[in-house]
Amino acid sequence: MNSFWDNRYDTTHFVYGKEPNVFFASRLQQYAPGKLLLPGEGEGRNAVYAAKQGWVVDAFDQSRVGSEKALGYAREEGVAINYQVAALEHYHFLHNHYDAAGLIYFHAVPSLRKRLHAQVCGALKPGGIVILEGFHTSQLGMASGGPQSPDLLFSGDVILEDFSAMETLYIEELTLTLDEGSFHQGEACIVRYIGKKNNA
């Protein structure tokens, strides 16, 4: 799978753009900067944005090419990000360490998705938040981006089940127009979620 993403990112332009995801950026700015985890960070658009806002960013992705582009972009913008090349199955999640985590279009098979979401919960400090945006199951057949397999897509119920240990602050299933580089373009069906880790 890493060869797929290496090939996708192996171009001079940023295939999902250099601007951060709109939902991620708008919600992150509501919190005081702290430590942030970004799994599946690709070319670094969200990591660089967060670092410019004062966040200490740990990111990982299975793509070496994505990592190199992200680190180069961070240097151009005069910020530092910590970026590891690792598949989800091999990444070591710190425990009770982060103030926030961003899961922006990180789609995986159900067993890995559940594992990722549980590990992200464990990596957050009490009171920490997760910001998620991904494609809804209704995205099947649409050309605006995302995997074309129902097992890889989200619904609100799936997200609520995966994050049942969290306090749900916001969840919405909606249709909007994406404009994120060349691969997220046009009308799309998505899920947005914000959860908070309980203090207990």
Secondary structure as UniProt FT lines:
FT   HELIX           2..9
FT   TURN            15..16
FT   HELIX           22..28
FT   TURN            29..30
FT   STRAND          35..39
FT   TURN            42..43
FT   HELIX           45..52
FT   TURN            53..54
FT   STRAND          56..61
FT   HELIX           64..77
FT   STRAND          82..85
FT   HELIX           88..90
FT   STRAND          98..104
FT   HELIX           110..123
FT   STRAND          124..136
FT   HELIX           137..139
FT   TURN            140..141
FT   HELIX           150..152
FT   HELIX           156..162
FT   TURN            163..165
FT   STRAND          166..180
FT   TURN            181..183
FT   STRAND          184..197
//
